[in-house]
């Protein structure tokens, strides 16, 4: 079994970067309630949709999810 989405996105954490993947990764890394063990698109997508601070990152998440699926 491959990494969780959280483990995947943590590769992109960079507080000095301003690219979309890093912005998403930085937000996720600061979110203590993020479902860190999940590998389920619907669970993570629902979580992000219910948290307003991710509202501008949903498209980025879709792109990141595609990359995650390719990587695993």
DSSP file (Angstrom, degrees, kcal/mol; ACC not computed):
  #  RESIDUE AA STRUCTURE BP1 BP2  ACC     N-H-->O    O-->H-N    N-H-->O    O-->H-N    TCO  KAPPA ALPHA  PHI   PSI    X-CA   Y-CA   Z-CA
    1    1 A X              0   0    0      0, 0.0     3,-0.1     0, 0.0    71,-0.0   0.000 360.0 360.0 360.0 135.5    0.0    0.0    0.0
    2    2 A X        -     0   0    0      1,-0.2    70,-0.1    70,-0.1    69,-0.0  -0.010 360.0 -64.0 -80.0-173.4    1.3    3.4   -1.0
    3    3 A X        -     0   0    0      1,-0.1    -1,-0.2     2,-0.1     2,-0.0  -0.259  53.0-105.5 -69.6 157.4    1.5    6.6    1.1
    4    4 A X     >  -     0   0    0     32,-0.1     4,-2.1     1,-0.1    35,-0.2  -0.324  36.3-104.7 -70.7 166.2   -1.5    8.4    2.3
    5    5 A X  H  > S+     0   0    0     33,-2.1     4,-3.1     1,-0.2     5,-0.2   0.903 123.5  56.0 -60.6 -39.3   -2.4   11.6    0.5
    6    6 A X  H  > S+     0   0    0     32,-0.5     4,-1.8    30,-0.4    -1,-0.2   0.931 106.9  48.2 -57.5 -47.4   -1.1   13.6    3.4
    7    7 A X  H  4 S+     0   0    0     29,-0.4     4,-0.4     1,-0.2    -1,-0.2   0.890 113.7  48.8 -61.6 -39.0    2.3   11.8    3.1
    8    8 A X  H >< S+     0   0    0     -4,-2.1     3,-1.5     1,-0.2    -2,-0.2   0.950 111.5  46.9 -64.0 -50.4    2.3   12.6   -0.6
    9    9 A X  H >< S+     0   0    0     -4,-3.1     3,-2.0     1,-0.3    -1,-0.2   0.767  97.1  72.5 -69.2 -24.3    1.5   16.3   -0.3
   10   10 A X  G >< S+     0   0    0     -4,-1.8     3,-1.2     1,-0.3    -1,-0.3   0.710  82.1  72.8 -63.9 -18.4    4.0   16.8    2.4
   11   11 A X  G <  S+     0   0    0     -3,-1.5    -1,-0.3    -4,-0.4    -2,-0.2   0.733  96.6  51.3 -63.1 -21.4    6.7   16.5   -0.3
   12   12 A X  G <  S+     0   0    0     -3,-2.0    -1,-0.2    -4,-0.2     2,-0.2   0.367  75.5 128.6-101.6   3.4    5.6   19.9   -1.5
   13   13 A X    <   +     0   0    0     -3,-1.2     2,-0.2    12,-0.2     9,-0.1  -0.445  20.0 145.6 -64.4 125.7    5.8   21.8    1.8
   14   14 A X    >   -     0   0    0      8,-0.4     3,-1.6    -2,-0.2    12,-0.1  -0.665  33.9-161.4-163.1 100.0    7.9   25.0    1.3
   15   15 A X  T 3  S+     0   0    0      1,-0.3    -2,-0.0    -2,-0.2    -1,-0.0   0.681  93.3  52.0 -62.8 -18.0    6.8   28.1    3.3
   16   16 A X  T 3  S+     0   0    0      2,-0.0    -1,-0.3     6,-0.0     2,-0.1   0.604  93.2  90.6 -93.2 -12.1    8.8   30.3    0.9
   17   17 A X    <   -     0   0    0     -3,-1.6    -3,-0.1     1,-0.1     0, 0.0  -0.472  52.4-167.3 -84.9 155.6    7.2   29.0   -2.3
   18   18 A X        +     0   0    0     -2,-0.1     2,-0.1     4,-0.0    -1,-0.1   0.160  46.2 121.2-126.5  16.1    4.1   30.4   -3.9
   19   19 A X  S  > S-     0   0    0      1,-0.1     4,-2.3     4,-0.0     5,-0.2  -0.449  75.0-108.7 -77.9 158.2    3.3   27.7   -6.4
   20   20 A X  H  > S+     0   0    0      1,-0.2     4,-2.3     2,-0.2     5,-0.2   0.889 115.6  50.1 -56.9 -45.6   -0.1   26.0   -6.1
   21   21 A X  H  > S+     0   0    0      1,-0.2     4,-2.7     2,-0.2    -1,-0.2   0.901 112.4  48.0 -62.4 -40.5    1.1   22.7   -4.8
   22   22 A X  H  > S+     0   0    0      2,-0.2     4,-2.9     1,-0.2    -8,-0.4   0.885 108.9  53.6 -68.4 -37.9    3.2   24.3   -2.1
   23   23 A X  H  X S+     0   0    0     -4,-2.3     4,-1.9     2,-0.2    -2,-0.2   0.927 113.1  43.7 -61.7 -43.5    0.3   26.6   -1.0
   24   24 A X  H  X S+     0   0    0     -4,-2.3     4,-2.6     2,-0.2     5,-0.2   0.941 115.0  48.8 -65.1 -47.4   -1.9   23.5   -0.6
   25   25 A X  H  X S+     0   0    0     -4,-2.7     4,-2.6     1,-0.2    -2,-0.2   0.895 110.5  50.9 -60.4 -41.2    0.8   21.5    1.1
   26   26 A X  H  X S+     0   0    0     -4,-2.9     4,-1.1   -14,-0.2    -1,-0.2   0.910 111.5  47.7 -63.4 -42.2    1.6   24.4    3.5
   27   27 A X  H  X S+     0   0    0     -4,-1.9     4,-0.5    -5,-0.2     3,-0.4   0.921 113.6  47.4 -65.1 -43.7   -2.1   24.7    4.4
   28   28 A X  H >< S+     0   0    0     -4,-2.6     3,-1.1     1,-0.2     6,-0.2   0.895 107.3  56.7 -64.3 -40.1   -2.4   21.0    5.0
   29   29 A X  H 3< S+     0   0    0     -4,-2.6    -1,-0.2     1,-0.3    -2,-0.2   0.787 109.4  46.2 -64.9 -26.1    0.7   20.8    7.1
   30   30 A X  H 3< S+     0   0    0     -4,-1.1     2,-0.9    -3,-0.4    -1,-0.3   0.521  91.9  93.7 -90.4  -6.8   -0.7   23.5    9.5
   31   31 A X    X<  -     0   0    0     -3,-1.1     3,-1.2    -4,-0.5    -1,-0.1  -0.761  52.1-173.5 -94.8 102.0   -4.1   21.7    9.7
   32   32 A X  T 3  S+     0   0    0     -2,-0.9    -1,-0.2     1,-0.2     4,-0.1   0.695  83.8  53.6 -70.2 -17.4   -4.1   19.4   12.8
   33   33 A X  T 3  S+     0   0    0      2,-0.1    -1,-0.2     3,-0.0    -2,-0.0   0.475  76.2 124.8 -95.1  -2.7   -7.5   18.0   11.9
   34   34 A X  S <  S-     0   0    0     -3,-1.2     2,-2.0    -6,-0.2     3,-0.1  -0.301  77.2-107.9 -58.0 138.5   -6.6   17.0    8.3
   35   35 A X    >   +     0   0    0      1,-0.2     3,-1.3     8,-0.1   -29,-0.3  -0.469  45.0 179.5 -71.2  84.3   -7.3   13.2    7.7
   36   36 A X  T 3  S+     0   0    0     -2,-2.0   -29,-0.4     1,-0.3   -30,-0.4   0.720  72.6  46.5 -64.6 -27.2   -3.7   12.3    7.7
   37   37 A X  T 3  S+     0   0    0     -3,-0.1    -1,-0.3   -31,-0.1    -2,-0.1   0.510  86.7 118.5 -93.9  -4.3   -4.1    8.5    7.1
   38   38 A X    <   +     0   0    0     -3,-1.3   -33,-2.1     1,-0.1   -32,-0.5  -0.337  31.6 171.5 -73.5 142.7   -6.7    8.8    4.4
   39   39 A X        +     0   0    0    -35,-0.2     2,-0.6   -34,-0.1    -1,-0.1   0.088  52.5 109.7-122.8  14.4   -6.2    7.5    0.9
   40   40 A X     >  -     0   0    0      1,-0.2     4,-2.1     2,-0.0     5,-0.3  -0.840  56.6-155.9-104.3 119.9   -9.9    8.1   -0.1
   41   41 A X  H  > S+     0   0    0     -2,-0.6     4,-3.2     1,-0.2     5,-0.2   0.922  94.3  50.1 -57.1 -48.1  -10.7   10.9   -2.5
   42   42 A X  H  > S+     0   0    0      1,-0.2     4,-2.6     2,-0.2     5,-0.2   0.899 110.0  49.8 -63.6 -41.7  -14.2   11.4   -1.3
   43   43 A X  H  > S+     0   0    0      2,-0.2     4,-1.9     1,-0.2    -1,-0.2   0.935 116.8  40.5 -61.5 -47.0  -13.2   11.7    2.4
   44   44 A X  H  X S+     0   0    0     -4,-2.1     4,-2.6     2,-0.2     5,-0.2   0.919 115.2  51.3 -69.8 -43.3  -10.5   14.2    1.7
   45   45 A X  H  X S+     0   0    0     -4,-3.2     4,-2.6    -5,-0.3    -2,-0.2   0.922 110.7  48.5 -60.3 -45.4  -12.6   16.2   -0.8
   46   46 A X  H  X S+     0   0    0     -4,-2.6     4,-1.7    -5,-0.2    -1,-0.2   0.911 110.9  51.6 -61.4 -42.3  -15.5   16.4    1.6
   47   47 A X  H  X S+     0   0    0     -4,-1.9     4,-0.6    -5,-0.2    -2,-0.2   0.939 112.1  45.4 -59.7 -47.9  -13.1   17.6    4.4
   48   48 A X  H >< S+     0   0    0     -4,-2.6     3,-0.9     1,-0.2     6,-0.4   0.899 110.9  53.0 -64.4 -41.1  -11.7   20.3    2.2
   49   49 A X  H 3< S+     0   0    0     -4,-2.6    -1,-0.2     1,-0.2    -2,-0.2   0.814 108.0  51.5 -64.8 -30.0  -15.1   21.5    1.0
   50   50 A X  H 3< S+     0   0    0     -4,-1.7     2,-0.6    -3,-0.2    -1,-0.2   0.569  98.7  73.6 -84.0  -9.3  -16.3   21.8    4.5
   51   51 A X  S X< S-     0   0    0     -3,-0.9     3,-2.2    -4,-0.6     4,-0.2  -0.914  70.0-155.3-111.6 111.1  -13.4   24.0    5.6
   52   52 A X  G >  S+     0   0    0     -2,-0.6     3,-1.8     1,-0.3     4,-0.3   0.734  87.2  69.6 -60.7 -26.4  -13.6   27.5    4.2
   53   53 A X  G 3  S+     0   0    0      1,-0.3    -1,-0.3     2,-0.1     3,-0.2   0.624 101.0  50.0 -71.5  -6.7   -9.8   28.1    4.3
   54   54 A X  G X  S+     0   0    0     -3,-2.2     3,-2.6    -6,-0.4     4,-0.4   0.393  78.1 105.9-100.9   1.2   -9.5   25.6    1.5
   55   55 A X  G X  S+     0   0    0     -3,-1.8     3,-0.6     1,-0.3    -2,-0.1   0.812  83.0  44.1 -56.1 -34.5  -12.2   27.1   -0.7
   56   56 A X  G 3  S+     0   0    0     -4,-0.3    -1,-0.3     1,-0.2     4,-0.2   0.422 110.3  58.5 -88.4   2.3   -9.6   28.6   -3.2
   57   57 A X  G <> S+     0   0    0     -3,-2.6     4,-2.6     1,-0.1    -1,-0.2   0.330  70.6  99.3-113.2   6.2   -7.6   25.4   -3.2
   58   58 A X  H <> S+     0   0    0     -3,-0.6     4,-2.0    -4,-0.4    -1,-0.1   0.885  86.2  47.7 -65.6 -38.1  -10.2   22.9   -4.4
   59   59 A X  H  > S+     0   0    0      2,-0.2     4,-2.0     1,-0.2    -1,-0.2   0.892 111.2  51.9 -67.3 -38.6   -8.9   23.0   -8.0
   60   60 A X  H  > S+     0   0    0      1,-0.2     4,-2.9     2,-0.2    -2,-0.2   0.911 107.3  53.3 -62.4 -41.9   -5.4   22.6   -6.8
   61   61 A X  H  X S+     0   0    0     -4,-2.6     4,-3.1     2,-0.2    -2,-0.2   0.918 105.7  53.3 -59.7 -43.4   -6.5   19.6   -4.8
   62   62 A X  H  X S+     0   0    0     -4,-2.0     4,-1.9     1,-0.2    -1,-0.2   0.925 112.2  44.6 -57.9 -44.8   -8.0   18.0   -7.9
   63   63 A X  H  X S+     0   0    0     -4,-2.0     4,-2.0     1,-0.2    -1,-0.2   0.916 113.9  49.7 -64.3 -43.2   -4.7   18.4   -9.7
   64   64 A X  H  X S+     0   0    0     -4,-2.9     4,-2.6     1,-0.2    -2,-0.2   0.885 107.8  54.2 -63.6 -38.5   -2.7   17.1   -6.7
   65   65 A X  H  X S+     0   0    0     -4,-3.1     4,-2.8     2,-0.2    -1,-0.2   0.910 106.7  51.3 -63.4 -41.3   -5.0   14.1   -6.4
   66   66 A X  H  X S+     0   0    0     -4,-1.9     4,-1.9     2,-0.2    -1,-0.2   0.918 111.9  46.8 -61.6 -42.3   -4.3   13.2  -10.1
   67   67 A X  H  X S+     0   0    0     -4,-2.0     4,-2.2     2,-0.2    -2,-0.2   0.897 111.3  52.3 -65.4 -39.4   -0.6   13.4   -9.4
   68   68 A X  H  X S+     0   0    0     -4,-2.6     4,-2.0     2,-0.2    -2,-0.2   0.929 108.9  49.7 -60.7 -46.8   -1.0   11.4   -6.2
   69   69 A X  H  < S+     0   0    0     -4,-2.8    -1,-0.2     1,-0.2    -2,-0.2   0.879 112.0  48.4 -61.1 -38.0   -2.8    8.7   -8.1
   70   70 A X  H  < S+     0   0    0     -4,-1.9    -1,-0.2    -5,-0.2    -2,-0.2   0.880 110.7  51.6 -68.0 -37.9   -0.1    8.6  -10.8
   71   71 A X  H  <        0   0    0     -4,-2.2    -2,-0.2     1,-0.2    -1,-0.2   0.811 360.0 360.0 -72.1 -31.2    2.6    8.4   -8.1
   72   72 A X     <        0   0    0     -4,-2.0    -1,-0.2    -5,-0.2    -2,-0.2   0.489 360.0 360.0 -91.1 360.0    1.1    5.5   -6.2
